[in-house]
């Protein structure tokens, strides 16, 4: 018997260019008012200092589907904060016991101004030893949401047009 | 700002698509790793990676002395959201219309 080892992707890098200021991009990532408007529509709750807590609260849609309204759906800890340029945190999805068991992954947001009022946002997600999380954050759009590509495409459209991409 | 032309141009080459496939199978490879097993010179691979990087389909990261290449799927997502969805929706709508029409005209 021979076994084939499938190589595991340990780091995922997603980059998008957005016609917006670094401050606007920072706000869109860290404020509950903005995070409600794209991606999973989950309000973010950040204590923006090293060692501070991070929680992503369930969206109205999630609550309508039976997710408890009081508990977070993603949790983590803020590791580095340098507004509006860099945010490093741990990140763990709490939707299923299997996801909880994978533990915390490491997520880095880097925000760089370019010329002509364009800002580059790079999201680096270290998903080492977290294969279910890795599959989830690289997923195409579906009823269950989608991964970083989908979220960042939605975020870009929202910041540039004022309207979200998906409804 | 990367435009659609840059992305379409980068994708319009079998060697570059193969490099993307290799990164899809295993992300974060060095130039040496990406060249292994290919019938291309290191210089050719390096040039192709440059085109992919200019189109933002590949993002590089330094890890110690090594330069690692990562597949960035976001430009493809943006093209999908901008172009593909639009046409597939029409196509699906057309099929639904056809089905409705055929069913209504059933003898």
Interface residues (C-beta under 8 A of the other chain):
Chain A: X7 X9 X10 X11 X12 X13 X14 X15 X16 X17 X19 X114 X116 X118 X122 X124 X138 X148 X149 X150 X152 X153 X156 X157 X165
Chain B: X1 X2 X25 X26 X27 X28 X56 X59 X61 X70 X71 X72 X73 X74 X76 X77 X78 X81
